[in-house]
Amino acid sequence: ALGKIMLGFVAGTPSSPRMLERYTPRTLVSRAALDAEMHRIRAHGWSSEGGELSPGIGAVAVPLRGYGGIGVGALAVTGPVEKVFRHAGPPLDSIVHATIDTAGSISRSLGLQA
């Protein structure tokens, strides 16, 4: 989730990784799948992953923004997939909203204008 946010929002992050390495059976390794995921992430403003990097680990990530709304970093919440996600579904709304709210507070301290 954190790496996908960096790809989607943070200046200076390579937008086209040369190789997509498979870590688990859930890892996105096709360019088409990654492009579709980047479109979804940019549209929603957050990313998630359930077992793409490590089996049984889930995460939600959001960009941190500074002056002018430029992406300067990212914030992620990571934990056991059954605590981060609904059963076989999307991440829990409470985790997504808390992560977005916290990133907004940090971003304002980094110079983002409300």
N, C-alpha and C positions, 0 to 999 in steps of 0.2 A: 504494500500500500504506500509506504513512504517513497520508494523508488519511483512509483508511477506518478505520485504528486510532483516529485522533483522533475521528471520528464515533462509533465504537463504545464508546470507553472513557474519554475525557478530559472531565472536568467542565468546563462552560462552552463546549464546542464545540457549535454549532448542530446539532441532531439531524436537521433537515430542511432541507437546502439548497434555496433557492428554485428554482434552475435547475441542471440537470445539463448541463454543456457537453461536447461531443464533441471530444476532442483527436486521437484516432485511431479507426480502425474497431473497435478492441477496447474503447473506453471504455464503461463502463456509463452509459447515459443514461435508462433507464426506471426509474421509481419501484419497480416490482415487482422488477426485477433488483437494484437497490441494497438493497432490503429483504431479499431472499433472501441476498445477500452479507453483510449485517450480521448476520443470524441465524447464518450459517456462521462468521463471524469471532468472534462472542461465544462460540459453542460450542467453538471450537478455541483461542481465545486469541491468534491471530496472523492476519495478512493477507498476501496476496501479489498481485502484479500483473505480468503479462507483456505489455508493450507497450500498456498502457491510457493512459499519459500521453505516452510517447515511443516511437516504433517502435524495436524492438530492445533496449529497456532493461527489465530485470526487477528486482523488489524483493521483499523480505520485511520485514515490520514487526511489532513487538510493543509493547504498552503499557509505560510506566514507571509504577510505582505508589509512592505515598508512604504516610504514616501512614494507618492504617485501610484500606489497599488502594485508596485513591482514585487514579484515573488522573491523572497530573500531566504527562505528556509521552509521547513515543514514540521508539523506536529503529528505524532501518531499515538494511538492507544492500542496496545498489543496484549493479548491474553489467550487463554484456551478458547478454541473456536466455539465451544458450546456456551461460553459466557459472553462472547462478542456478537454472535449471530443467532437469529431465530433458527429453529430446527429446519435444516435444508433450505434456508431462505436468506434474505438480505440481513445486514447487520441490524442490531437493535437500534430503534430510533433514539432512545435515550443516550446511547453512546455516541451516535452521529451528532446529535444536537449539542451535547456537552463538549465534544471535541471542536465543533465549529465555534461555539461560544468562547471557549478558552483561547482558541487561535485568534479570534477577533480581538480579545483583550490584549493578547501579546502583540498582535499586529499594531494596535493603537499605540502601544508603548514603543514600537519601532518606527513610529512616524506616520502610520496610515491615518488619513483624515476621514472622520466619520461622515 
